[in-house]
Amino acid sequence: MSREQAYMRMLNTAANIQWNVAQILEAKAVEAEKMRNWLINHVTSDVFADHESQVKHPIGIHEHVLETIEGLTKLSRGLTGVLKAVLGGEGDEGGQFSQFNLFDGKLDFGDQ
């Protein structure tokens, strides 16, 4: 496998991961909306014995949300590493890619 083909596979895989993450986030948003509606309709101050337990329940929910965000952040950092490897640099300056001739004009899409 040539270097260009390896780069294309890396980019294709990164795109597939991003699509799967988008699907996961969409499902999480639907789940969060259902949970919000249930909480609004069923969890009132009368359900809890004291104020401390009333505060602990939402904190547990927020901790779960933060764990999800932390996992997505780690995944995004990994994808950034893949893109940096393909681009061949530590990043871009001024919003432009550091290498415009990424594949030296030798892209071959015939074997895909």
Number of C-alpha atoms within 10 A of each C-alpha: 5 8 10 17 16 12 18 17 12 17 16 12 14 18 13 12 15 15 12 12 15 12 12 11 14 12 12 14 12 11 11 13 12 12 12 12 11 11 12 10 9 11 12 10 11 9 10 13 9 10 9 9 13 16 11 11 11 12 12 11 10 12 11 12 13 12 11 13 12 12 11 14 12 11 15 16 12 13 19 14 14 17 18 14 14 18 19 13 12 11 17 12 8 7 7 9 14 15 13 10 10 15 16 9 8 9 11 12 9 5 5 5
